[in-house]
Amino acid sequence: MQKVLNISKFGLSTFMFMMLRIAFMIGVAVLFVTPTVFALLRLLDVIYALTDMHVGSALKALVIFIAYVSILLVIIYGYFAFKQYLRVLEQKNPKYREFRYKLYDSTPRRIGQKLATYVMLIFLTVVFLFPMIWMIASSTKPEAMIYQQMGTLRGFVPSLTNITDWFVNYRTVIVEYNLWKYALNSVFYSLTVVVLNIIVCSLAGYALAKLRFPGEKAIFLFIIALIIIPIETTIIPLYTIVHNLGLTGSIFAIIIPPVVSIFNIFLFRQFFRSIPVELEEAAIVDGATRLRIYWSIILPLSKPIIATVATFVFIGTWNDYIWPIMVLPAPSGDAWPLYPIQAALNTIQQNPTVTQGQILSSLTLTTIPMIVFYIAMLKHIVEGLGSTGVKF
């Protein structure tokens, strides 16, 4: 505090320079935010105009979008040109260079950097979250209001005049379209696959990390090679196997194939390699079997990687769309449907009476469980990923 108030140490000009620097950094951040947000709004106008086959409106919105992008590029160019000018001035002017070095560790400079950092973080958060904010806000509005507020800032705020109608769309998709049944299916599929995948992949990873047997290195290298194969290339062979086993049309077609994951086996293997071997040796001296060591020592120490794998598997199973449509029958009649929620969204959207607000509300409901699960596991995810370095 004393350092901030002691203006006379650097002189009034120094203090004013730092205040101008802080204002400049904040102003630059705001200049980056404004055209970017407006450009993204205009891009939404282009997309929706093309969706509705309004070529004239799409071209008009595209021209405005290009104008905002041009402004943003000019700002970026001007910013870096100004930085280059200051760098050249510092090299040519000894007094200015001395002045900059004197201010390098000053408190006003650190304050300016923190403020600019926070502004940029808020900006990036808005950029990445604005589609979700628009989706949630639009899900509480009637369809006419959604199109009326499209491309404006009011589209990102729920309607304050019809607060009682916020949950009309949600009630419709849950009750009339039986979205709750599909949600229960997805919860069952996802949790079952998570548990089975962790058991199978952790056992395989434990064998590759801790057991010594002929061909161990070759198997591990083969697993690494399989990781690069796209999942799309395996769908047809996998469907043939499932069909020949007579599993199509049943929930086992959804649960059994994702139980084994090459990537998750790799993650478990790398994590288990970091566990000290002395713990196993002490357990073996006490008469513990390999299975007992795995269950009582290895798994309790592997919470970070278990949380990481559980998050990947849960989100992947919850978002699975193509595979359930291929192997499960479409909902019909009063029988309990087998579709998960993502596959059901396609059925709901094909309904001729469904509205845009109902579609957005159903998308919002499908997003909430993934966010909740991710937040619950977030504490261990970074630690788990940081402990799986490549070690042969």
Secondary structure, DSSP 8 states (H G I E B T S, - for coil): -HHHH-GGGT-HHHHHHHHHHHHHHHHHHHHHHHHHHHHHHHHHHHHHHHHTT-HHHHHHHHHHHHHHHHHHHHHHHHHHHHHHHHHHHHHH-HHHHHHHHHHTT-HHHHHHHHHHHHHHHHHHHHHHHHHHHHHHHHTTS-HHHHHHTTTSGGGGS--SS-GGGTTHHHHIIIIIS-HHHHHHHHHHHHHHHHHHHHHHHHHHHHHHHH---TTHHHHHHHHHHHHTS-GGGGHHHHHHHHHHTT-TTSTHHHHSGGG--HHHHHHHHHHHHTS-HHHHHHHHHTT--HHHHIIIIITGGGHHHHHHHHHHHHHHHHT--HHHHHHS----TTS-----HHHHHHHHHT-TT--HHHHHHHHHHHHHHHHHHHHHHHHHHHHHHHT-----
